[in-house]
Amino acid sequence: MELYKSIALLSVLLFPLTSVNAFEFSGYLRSGIGYSENGDTQTCFGLDGAKSKYRLGNECEQYVELTGAQDLYTFKDNSTLAIKGTLAYYQDFGNEDDFSGENYAKWAEAYVMWNNISHLNGANVWAGRRFYNRNDIHISDFYYWNQSGTGFGIDNFKYNDLAYSYVFSRKDDFLQEKPINRHDFTVGGFNTNKDGTLAVGISYIPNINELDTHSGTSFTVQHKQKWGSVNNTFAVQYGYGPGTGLSYTGDTTLSSEDKSWRIVEFFDAQLTDRFSTQAELIYQNDKREISENDQEWFSAGIRPVYAFTDQFKLVGEFGFDSVKRDDTSTLTKFTVAPTWSPKGKGFWDRPEVRLYYTYATWNKAAQKRADLVNPDSTLSSTGNFGTSRNGSNFGMQVEYWW
């Protein structure tokens, strides 16, 4: 409760600065309360081996980001020196406010930037800890191509109608224990057709000079297409060695014999004044030198939104995940959420205040795997739903960005 009081006080104190001192204040909040059908604190439905889970009515934490950016100096060429920082707070449902385990209150971003440098064709340079080139699917919160890190970079150097970027980083995020060098190169701005653009990226992780470690590389090709009110994204990714993290830093003990590739396809659309949606398909194949570590992940989901009035929406979400090893684990999840949306009827309009009901079902293989690798998880026979292979959660959540 003290945190929320502090956030409110900080917002009041900073608000006047936005107009007086060129200070920009933005943020993100999701918070709520949830329970399982038997009255226990809500735990979330996620399949082991899947890289994401479907979010609606299936988020079991309080999360806040507060971001401030301040211009420091404007040079004669109108380039600007500035600083930016993001304070992030994460707290699981039902846990004490002690910031142990995965709970934290830390600086997620803190960097200095020099923007719009005329001698670099309008490019920007930066150094510090930064969220950078984060490509995600909203309904599953899946950051499939993400160059965030602690390091430095040059962003958006324009040459012959293309934009070039480079990042050197030592950590993917502040939870990564060991610093590991990573080089990310991106070229964007290829015009493929009317309203269609292509970007390509390479991530290289050199050997860290420790016993039984290897270098690795990943490649990403992404195409974005707009058809009227429909926005489509299609991406193909491939990596080997620690590049199997597919833009993240993967396991450095993996060699060139260990490979991963992924296909991502998703779209969002405001189809009518009242009806909008986002849908996704993902396939990932992981081949390992030790064949029993091979796996295939498939995911499909959709979130339709219908606005009955200017401020009331009915939101639904269906998600399916399967992970194939020696056997195939599956998880199917469905959510319905009556939603108050004071800002409007659109898919992206926030804030939203949701009442939700979520039902999920999973097979024996999924429960067996959960018992083996994470016996405290929702899908295990010792989780909230015992030996049952189905269950439901309900609750209320607010989501807001500004």
N, C-alpha and C positions, 0 to 999 in steps of 0.2 A: 504494500500500500504506500510505503514511503517513496518507492520509486516513481509511482504515478503522480504523487504530489510534487516530486522534484521535476518531473517532465512538464507538468502544467506550469510550475513556476518559471522554468527555463524558457518555455514558449512565450510567456507573458513578458519576460525580461528582454528576450531577443527580438520580439516583434517590432518595436520601434526602430531597431537597428537596420531592418531591411530597407527602409527608405532613406535613412540618414547617412549610413556609412557604407553603402553598397554591399551590405552583408546579405547573403542568400541563405534562407533556412528552409529545409525540406525534411521529409521523413516518411516512415512507414510504420504501421502498427497493425498487428493482429493479436487479439486477446479474446478470451472467452472462458467458458466452463462447460465440462462435458462429463457424462456418466455412461456406464454400460447398462444393458438391460437388467442386470442383477443389482444395480445400485453402486457398483464399484466405480472408482475414478476411471474415466475413459482412457483406454490405451488404443493405439492406432493400428490399422490393418496395413501391413506391408509384407511383401514376399521376399524371402532371402534370395539373394542373387539378382533381384531387380534393382536397377539404379535409381528408381524413383517410386513414388506412390501417388495415387490420385487424391487431391487435396481437400475437396469440398467435404465438410463434416468429418475430416480425417486428419486434423492437425491437433496435436496434443501438447501444445506449449503456448506460452506467452512470448511474443517477439516484438521488439521495438528497435527501430533505427532512427537516430537523430543526426542530421547532416547539416553542417555549416560550411559556407565558402566565403572567403573574404578577399577582395582585391587589395593588393598591397601597393602596386606602383604601375603607372601607365607610361610606356616609353614613347619616344618621338614617332616611331613607326606604328603607333597604336597597339603594339603588342602589350600584354598585361601579365604582370607577375602576381600570383595568387596562391592561397593555401586553402586546403579543404580537409575536413575530418568527419568521420562518421562513428558515433558511439552506438554499439549494438548490445542489446540485452536479450538473453535467451533463458527461459526457465520452463522445465517440464511441468506438466500437470502433476499435482500430488506430491512434488518434492519440496523439501525445505529450501528456504532462500539462502543457501550456503555456497552457491556457485561451484559445487563439486561435480565431478563427472563431466557430462556434456554441457552443464549449465555455465553461463559466463556473463560477464559485463565487461566488455573490452572495446578498445579502439579497433574497429574493423577497417577503417581507412584513416590515413594521416599522411598527406603528401603535399609537396609544393609543385606548382606548374607554371610554365611560361607559355602563354597562349598566343597564337596568330603571329608567329615570327616571320616578318617579311623576307628576311634573308634565307629562310627555309621554305619558301613558297607557301606560307601560311600554316606551316606545321606547328605542333605543340610539343614541348618536352616536359617531362615530369620525373620526380623521384620520390620514393617513399612506399607506403602500403596503399594499394589502389584496387578498386573494382574496375576491371578493364575488359572490354570486348566480351561482355557476358551475354550469350545467346541462350535463351531459355524458352521452355514451353510452360505457359502460365498454369494450366490446369493440373499439371503434375509437378510443378516447381523444379523442372529438370534442366539444369545448366549443362547442356551437352557440349557446348564450345565456349570455353571460359579461360581467358588469359590473365585473370587477376593474380596479383602476387606482390611480394615485397621486393622492390628493385628499382629500375628506372626504364624509361622508354622514350621513343619519338613517335608521335601520333600524327597520321594524316599528312604526310609529305606528298604533295601533288606533283606529278610529272606525266606529261602526255595523257591527260584526262584520267589517270589512275591515281589511287591513294595508297601510299606505302607506310607500313607501321612496323616497329620493332620493339620488343620488350625483353629485357634481361631480368630474371627474377631468381630469388633464392628460396622462397616459400610460397606455396599455393595459398595458404591461409594461416592465421595465427595459431591454429590447432596442430599444424604440422610440426613434428618434434625436431627433425633433423633438416638443416638447410641443404638444399640440392639445387645446383645450377640448372636453369632452363632458359632456352632462347626461343622466342616466338616471332615469326615473320608473317606478315599478312599483306596481301595485295587485294584491294577492292575497287569497285567502280567499273567492272567490265559490263558493258551494255549488250545484253544478249538479244533482246527484242523490245518491243514497245512495253514499257513499265516492267521490264525484267532486268535484274542485275545479278552479277556473279562475283563471289569473293573466294579467294583461296588462302590457306594458311598452312604453315609448317612449324612444328614444335620439335626442338632437338634438346635432348637431355644427355650431356656427356657423362662418361664414366666417372664415378666419384673416387676411384683409386682405393677401393677397399676390396678385400677378398670376396670372390664370387659375386661381383657386381658387374653391370654391363651398361653400355650406352643404349639409347633408344630414340625413336622418331615417330611422330604421328603427322598425318596429313588430313586436312579438311577442305572439302569443296562445298560451297553453299550457294544455292540459287534462290532469290526472292522474286516473286511474281505477284503483280496486282491485277485483278480482273474486276473492275468496278468496285464494289464494296467488299470483295473477297481478297484477303491477303494470304498467300501461300508461301511456305518455306520448305525447301527440300535440301537435305544435306547428306553427304557421304563422308565417312571418316574411316581411316585405317591407321594402325600403329603396330609397332613391334618392340619387344623389350619393355623398358619402363615407359615407352610411348604407348603401351596398351591402355594407359590412363586416358587416351584420346583427348588431348589438350590439357589434361591435368598431369602431374608427376606420378607415374605408376611405380610399381614395385621394381626397385633397382636390381634385384636378384634375378629378374627375368632376362632371358637372352633373345637373340634374333629368331630363335625357334618358337618363341611365344608370340602369338599374333592375335589381334582383335580388329574386327571391322563392324561398322554400324551404319544403318540407314535411318534417317529421321525424316518424317513427312508430317506437316501439320498445317492447319489453316484456321483463321478466325474471320468472322464475317458478321456484319450488321445487315442481315438479309432483308428485313423490313424495318419500319419505324419501331416495331415492338418486339421483333424476334431476332435474336443474335445467338452465336454459338462459337465454340472452338472445339476442334477435334484433332486427334493425333494417332500416328502409327509409328512404332519403333521396332527395329529388329537389330539385335547384336549377336555376333558369333565370336566366342573366345576359344581359340585353339592353343593348347598348352603342350610344352615338351613332355610333361607328365600327363598322359591322356586322361587320367581320371579327374583332372581339373578342368577338362573341357566343359563348356556350357553354352546354351543358346537362350537368349532372352527375347520374348515377344511381348509387346504391349500395345493395347488399343483402348482409346477412351474418347468420350465426347461430353461436353457440358452445354446443353441447350438452355437458353434464358428467354422467358416470355414476360413482357411487362404488361400487366393488366391496367395499370394507371401510370401516371408520371412518376410515382414514387414507390410502387409496389411491384415486385417481380416474383415470379416463381422460377427457381433455379433447380435444375436436376443435373446429376452426373452419373455416368456409367463408366467403369474402368475394369479392364481385364489384363492380368499379367500371367505369363507362364515362363518357367525356367526349366529347360531340359538338361538333365545330366544322365545318369544311368536310368532314372525314371523322370517323370515330368511333374513338377509342382505347379499348381494353378491357384489363383485367387481372383474372385469376382466381387466387385464392390459397387453398391448403388446408393445414392444419396438424393433426398429431396429436401429443399430448403426454401420455405417462404421468406422473402427478403424485403426489408425496408431500405430503399435507396433514395435518400433525400435529394441527391444531386441530379438524378435523371434515369432514363430508361435503358441506356446503352450498356453493352457488355463490360466496358472498362470504367463505367461511372462508379466512383467511390466517394464517400464511405458507403458500406453496406452493413446492415445489422441483420444477421440470419438466425432463424430457428432451424435446426436441422435434425433429420433422422437418417442414419446410415446403417445399411445392412450388408453383410459380407458372408461369403461362403468359400471354403477352401478344401482341397482334397487331402487324402491320407499322406501322400508324398510330401505335401507342404507342411503338415503337422509333424511328420517324422523328421524332416530337415530342421524345423524350428526346435524340436526337442534336442537335437544333436548340437546345434551351433548357438542357440539363443533360448535357453529354457525359460527365461522370464518374459519372452515376447508374447504378443496377443495370440498368435497362431499355434503356440505350443500347448501341450496337454496340461500344463501347469499355469497357463495364462488365465485371463479373465473368464474364459468360456470353457475351461476344463477340457474334457475329452470331446466336447461337441466341436464340429467343424463348421459352425456358423455362429453368427452373433450380431448384435446390433448396439449402436451407440446413439445418444441423443444429447442435444445441448444448444448453446447459443454462442455466436461468435460475431465480433466486429472486425472488419478489415478496412483500412484507410491508408491512402497515400496522398501526399500533398507536396 
